[in-house]
Amino acid sequence: MDSDSPQPRFSQEIRALLERVAQQPLTLAHVLSETAERGFCLVIGLLVLPFLFPMPPGFTTILGSACLLLSLQMAVGRRSPWLPRRVAQFQFPSVLAKQVLSNLKRVTRVTERFVRPRLPGLANNPSVWHVNGVCISWLTLLLMSPIPMTNPIPTVGILIFVVATLEADGVMMILGYVATGLITGTFGLAGYLLWRSPELLQHWFR
């Protein structure tokens, strides 16, 4: 692709992936090979979006580990994503892939009304790539934590960074930093309540 040509919007890449799913199974290797640097955030988005919905057993470890690996690569400054062969060849079940991409396509119709390139000094700063990788890594660890019924919370935070990075929107990135702080506080409170729950239950039923 010509370096001077505009980058495709997130919704355009989702449409292309939907067309691919209709023809053959979708693997992470396919996405990475077609999107290069943008593949970091695009694949991370695909990996975490299923966490907004009930997940089959075993998927949390596979998808979460792959997301963590990619985000840690962002944190240390890699621009070419890498995944172990076994993970890269992981095939999304066709039904799940179509459902995820269709839902994501509907979301992008809404987000693209107010997401656009803004604050280029922030959005295109090389250091911000590292910071976003650290934030996504931390949110992924929260996503994989054993606290029940909390998966969608860090997932929303990760998706904010995904869209912000793909669309070079500095305002959305700032929103992502705020969301990361709020989500961290929410998990801290939830963890504290779980730790104190035996004592609290004993007090309530005394």
C-alpha positions in Angstrom: 0.0 0.0 0.0 1.3 3.5 -0.8 2.5 5.2 2.3 0.7 8.4 1.2 -2.6 6.7 0.8 -5.1 7.1 3.7 -5.3 4.3 6.2 -8.6 2.3 6.0 -11.1 3.0 8.7 -11.8 0.4 11.3 -15.2 -0.4 9.8 -13.6 -1.1 6.4 -11.2 -3.6 7.9 -14.0 -5.3 9.7 -16.0 -5.6 6.4 -12.9 -7.1 4.8 -12.6 -9.7 7.6 -16.3 -10.5 7.3 -15.8 -11.3 3.6 -12.8 -13.5 4.5 -14.8 -15.4 7.1 -17.5 -16.1 4.5 -14.8 -17.8 2.3 -12.5 -19.6 4.8 -11.8 -19.9 8.6 -10.3 -16.8 10.2 -7.0 -17.2 11.9 -4.9 -14.7 13.8 -2.1 -15.2 11.3 -4.3 -14.1 8.4 -5.2 -10.9 10.2 -1.6 -10.1 11.2 -0.3 -10.8 7.7 -2.8 -8.4 6.1 -2.7 -5.5 8.6 1.0 -5.3 9.6 1.5 -2.7 12.4 -2.2 -2.0 12.6 -2.6 -5.7 13.2 -1.6 -5.2 16.9 -4.7 -3.4 17.8 -7.0 -5.0 15.3 -6.1 -8.5 16.6 -6.4 -7.4 20.2 -9.9 -6.1 19.4 -10.9 -9.4 17.9 -9.4 -11.3 20.9 -11.2 -9.3 23.6 -14.6 -8.6 22.0 -15.9 -12.1 22.8 -15.5 -11.3 26.5 -18.5 -9.0 26.1 -20.6 -12.1 25.8 -20.8 -15.6 27.5 -17.6 -17.5 26.7 -17.2 -21.2 26.1 -14.9 -22.9 28.7 -11.2 -22.7 27.8 -11.4 -19.7 25.5 -10.5 -17.2 28.3 -7.0 -18.6 28.7 -6.3 -18.8 24.9 -7.6 -15.4 23.9 -6.4 -13.6 27.0 -2.9 -15.0 26.8 -2.6 -14.0 23.1 -3.9 -10.5 23.9 -1.4 -10.1 26.8 1.5 -11.3 24.6 0.6 -8.7 21.9 0.1 -5.9 24.3 3.4 -6.6 26.0 5.1 -6.4 22.6 3.5 -2.9 22.2 4.7 -2.0 25.7 8.4 -2.7 24.8 8.0 -0.9 21.4 7.7 -3.7 18.9 6.0 -2.6 15.7 5.8 -6.0 14.0 3.5 -8.3 15.9 4.6 -11.9 16.6 2.6 -14.8 18.0 3.7 -18.4 18.6 2.7 -20.6 15.6 0.1 -22.6 17.6 -1.6 -19.4 18.7 -1.3 -17.7 15.3 -3.0 -20.7 13.7 -5.9 -20.6 16.2 -9.1 -20.6 14.2 -12.1 -18.7 15.4 -15.2 -21.0 15.1 -17.1 -19.7 12.1 -20.2 -19.0 14.0 -18.3 -17.1 16.7 -16.2 -15.2 14.2 -19.3 -14.0 12.3 -21.1 -13.0 15.5 -18.1 -11.1 16.8 -17.4 -9.3 13.6 -21.1 -8.5 12.9 -21.4 -7.0 16.4 -18.2 -5.1 16.0 -19.4 -3.8 12.7 -22.5 -2.4 14.4 -20.4 -0.8 17.1 -18.1 0.9 14.6 -21.1 2.5 12.9 -21.8 4.3 16.1 -18.2 5.1 17.2 -17.2 6.5 13.8 -19.7 9.3 14.2 -17.5 10.8 16.9 -14.2 9.1 16.6 -11.8 10.8 14.2 -8.1 11.8 14.0 -7.6 14.4 16.8 -4.6 15.6 18.9 -2.1 14.2 16.4 0.8 15.3 18.7 -0.5 12.8 21.2 -1.9 10.1 19.0 1.2 9.8 16.9 3.8 10.2 19.6 6.1 7.1 19.7 6.1 7.1 23.5 2.3 6.8 23.5 2.6 3.4 21.7 4.5 2.1 24.7 2.0 3.7 27.2 -1.0 2.2 25.4 0.7 -1.2 25.4 1.2 -1.0 29.2 -2.4 0.0 29.7 -3.8 -2.7 27.5 -1.5 -5.3 29.3 -2.8 -4.2 32.7 -6.4 -4.3 31.6 -5.8 -7.8 30.1 -4.5 -9.0 33.4 -7.7 -7.6 35.0 -9.7 -9.4 32.3 -8.1 -12.7 33.1 -8.5 -12.3 36.9 -10.8 -14.7 38.7 -13.2 -12.1 39.9 -16.6 -13.3 38.5 -18.9 -11.3 36.3 -16.3 -8.6 35.5 -15.0 -9.6 32.0 -16.9 -6.8 30.1 -15.5 -4.0 32.3 -11.8 -4.2 31.2 -12.9 -5.3 27.8 -14.6 -1.9 27.2 -11.3 -0.2 28.3 -9.2 -2.3 25.9 -11.6 -1.6 23.1 -11.3 2.2 23.7 -7.6 1.9 23.2 -8.1 -0.3 20.1 -10.4 2.2 18.4 -8.3 5.2 19.5 -5.1 3.8 18.1 -6.6 2.6 14.9 -8.2 5.9 14.2 -5.3 8.0 15.7 -7.7 9.8 18.0 -5.8 11.4 20.9 -9.1 12.4 22.7 -10.2 8.8 22.8 -6.7 7.8 24.1 -7.2 10.3 27.0 -10.6 8.7 27.6 -8.8 5.3 27.7 -6.4 6.5 30.4 -9.3 7.8 32.5 -11.1 4.5 32.0 -8.0 2.5 33.0 -7.9 4.4 36.3 -11.6 3.9 36.9 -11.5 0.2 36.0 -8.5 -0.3 38.3 -10.3 1.4 41.2 -13.4 -0.8 40.5 -11.3 -4.0 40.6 -9.5 -2.8 43.7 -12.9 -2.3 45.4 -14.2 -5.7 44.1 -11.1 -7.5 45.3 -11.3 -5.8 48.7 -15.0 -6.8 49.1 -14.2 -10.4 48.1 -11.4 -10.5 50.6 -13.7 -9.1 53.4 -16.8 -11.1 52.3 -16.5 -13.9 54.9 -16.2 -11.3 57.7 -19.0 -9.1 56.2 -21.4 -12.1 55.8 -20.7 -13.2 59.3 -21.5 -9.7 60.5 -24.7 -9.4 58.5 -26.1 -12.7 59.6 -25.1 -12.4 63.2 
